[in-house]
Amino acid sequence: MPRQTARAESSTRKADSADSLLSRLQLLGWSGILFAILQSACTAVIAISGVRVAIGLSALAAAAGIHAPAKGFHQDAIRIPMMLLALFGSLINLFVIWKIRSLRNKPASQWRQQPLTRSQLNSERLQIALSILTLILLTAEWITHPMIHRAP
C-alpha cells in the first residue's frame, strides 16, 4: 500500500508541474501577443502622423493660393497616360465581366454550371462598382482639371 500511495503522489506532482508549465507557456504566449499589438499600434500612430503632416502641408499650399503649373506626378506627361491606363483597365474589366456573365447565361452552358458562391458574386459586384467609380473619377478629373489649374 505505501508503494501505491507514493506512486499516486508522484503522478499528482507530475500532473501539477505539467499544468504549471502549461500555464507559464500560455502566459508567455499572451504576453507576446500583447507586445505585438502594442508594436502595431505604435507603427499605426507613426504612419497616421505622417499622413496628417502631408494633409496639413497640402491644405496649407491650397490655402496659400498656389496656382503654379503642376510639377512632379501631376504633370501632363504622367497624368494623361495614367488616366488612359485607368480608363482602358476599367473598360476591359467591365467588358470581361459582361462577357463572363453572358457566357454563363447561355443555354448551352447551363448543364455544366455550378451556382456562384456568395463570395464570387460579391467579388464580381465589387469589381463592377470599382470600375464604375474609376470612370466617374476620371470624368470628374477631366472636367475639373482645367477649372482648378486654369489650363486647357
matplotlib code that plots the C-alpha trace (Angstrom):
import matplotlib.pyplot as plt

x = [0.0, 2.7, 4.2, 0.9, 0.4, 3.9, 3.2, -0.1, 1.6, 4.4, 1.9, 0.0, 3.2, 4.0, 0.5, 0.8, 4.1, 2.8, -0.2, 2.2, 4.4, 1.3, 0.0, 3.5, 3.6, 0.1, 1.2, 4.3, 2.1, -0.4, 2.4, 3.9, 0.5, 0.2, 3.6, 2.8, -0.4, 1.4, 4.1, 1.5, -0.3, 2.9, 3.5, 0.0, 0.4, 3.6, 2.0, -1.0, 1.2, 3.0, -0.3, -1.6, 1.5, 1.1, -2.6, -1.7, 1.0, -1.3, -4.0, -1.6, -0.4, -4.0, -4.9, -1.9, -3.3, -0.6, -1.7, 1.6, 1.9, 1.7, 5.0, 6.1, 3.4, 0.7, 2.3, 0.6, 3.3, 2.4, -1.2, -2.7, -1.1, -2.2, -5.7, -5.7, -4.4, -7.2, -9.8, -8.7, -8.3, -11.8, -13.4, -11.6, -12.7, -16.3, -16.2, -14.7, -17.3, -20.1, -18.7, -18.4, -22.0, -23.3, -21.5, -22.7, -26.3, -26.3, -28.5, -25.6, -23.6, -26.4, -25.8, -22.3, -22.7, -22.4, -24.2, -21.9, -20.8, -21.7, -18.0, -17.7, -20.8, -19.7, -16.3, -17.9, -20.1, -17.1, -15.2, -18.1, -18.5, -14.8, -14.7, -17.7, -16.2, -13.0, -14.9, -16.7, -13.4, -11.8, -14.7, -14.5, -10.8, -11.3, -13.9, -12.4, -8.7, -9.0, -11.0, -8.6, -5.4, -6.7, -5.2, -6.8]
y = [0.0, 2.5, 2.0, 2.7, 5.9, 7.1, 6.4, 8.3, 11.3, 11.2, 11.2, 14.0, 16.1, 15.4, 16.5, 19.6, 20.5, 19.9, 22.2, 24.8, 24.6, 24.9, 27.9, 29.6, 28.9, 30.4, 33.4, 33.8, 33.4, 36.1, 38.5, 38.0, 38.8, 41.9, 43.3, 42.6, 44.6, 47.4, 47.5, 47.5, 50.4, 52.3, 51.7, 52.8, 56.0, 56.9, 56.2, 58.3, 61.1, 61.2, 61.2, 64.1, 66.1, 65.5, 66.5, 69.6, 70.7, 70.2, 72.2, 75.0, 75.1, 75.2, 78.0, 80.0, 80.0, 78.3, 78.2, 77.5, 74.8, 71.3, 69.7, 66.1, 63.4, 65.8, 67.0, 66.0, 63.6, 61.4, 62.3, 61.7, 58.2, 57.2, 58.3, 56.4, 53.3, 53.6, 54.2, 51.1, 49.0, 49.7, 49.3, 46.0, 44.9, 45.7, 44.0, 40.8, 40.7, 41.3, 38.5, 36.1, 36.7, 36.4, 33.1, 31.8, 32.6, 30.8, 27.7, 25.6, 26.2, 25.6, 21.9, 22.3, 25.4, 25.4, 28.1, 31.0, 31.2, 34.4, 35.4, 35.1, 37.1, 39.8, 39.8, 40.5, 43.2, 44.9, 44.8, 46.4, 49.0, 49.9, 50.1, 52.4, 54.5, 54.8, 56.0, 58.6, 59.8, 60.0, 62.1, 64.4, 64.8, 65.5, 68.2, 69.9, 69.9, 72.9, 74.8, 74.2, 74.7, 77.3, 75.3, 73.8]
z = [0.0, 0.8, -2.6, -4.4, -2.3, -3.2, -6.9, -6.8, -5.1, -7.7, -10.6, -8.9, -8.6, -12.3, -13.3, -11.2, -12.7, -16.2, -15.5, -14.1, -17.2, -19.4, -17.6, -17.9, -21.6, -22.0, -20.1, -22.3, -25.4, -24.3, -23.4, -26.9, -28.4, -26.1, -27.2, -30.9, -30.5, -28.8, -31.5, -34.3, -32.6, -32.4, -36.1, -37.0, -34.9, -36.7, -40.2, -39.4, -38.1, -41.5, -43.4, -41.1, -42.0, -45.7, -45.5, -43.5, -45.9, -48.9, -47.2, -46.4, -50.0, -51.2, -48.8, -49.8, -53.4, -55.2, -58.8, -60.5, -63.2, -61.8, -61.1, -60.4, -60.6, -61.6, -64.8, -68.1, -69.2, -66.3, -65.6, -69.1, -69.6, -66.1, -66.9, -70.1, -68.4, -65.7, -68.5, -70.5, -67.4, -66.1, -69.6, -70.1, -66.6, -67.3, -70.7, -69.3, -66.5, -69.1, -71.3, -68.4, -67.3, -70.9, -71.5, -68.1, -69.0, -72.4, -72.6, -73.8, -70.6, -68.2, -67.8, -66.5, -64.4, -60.7, -58.7, -57.8, -54.2, -52.3, -52.3, -56.1, -56.6, -54.2, -55.9, -59.3, -57.8, -56.2, -59.5, -61.3, -58.6, -58.6, -62.4, -62.5, -59.7, -61.7, -64.7, -62.6, -61.1, -64.5, -65.8, -62.7, -63.3, -67.0, -66.2, -63.2, -64.1, -66.5, -63.9, -61.0, -62.8, -65.3, -68.1, -71.2]

ax = plt.figure().add_subplot(projection="3d")
ax.plot(x, y, z, "-o")
ax.set_aspect("equal")
plt.show()
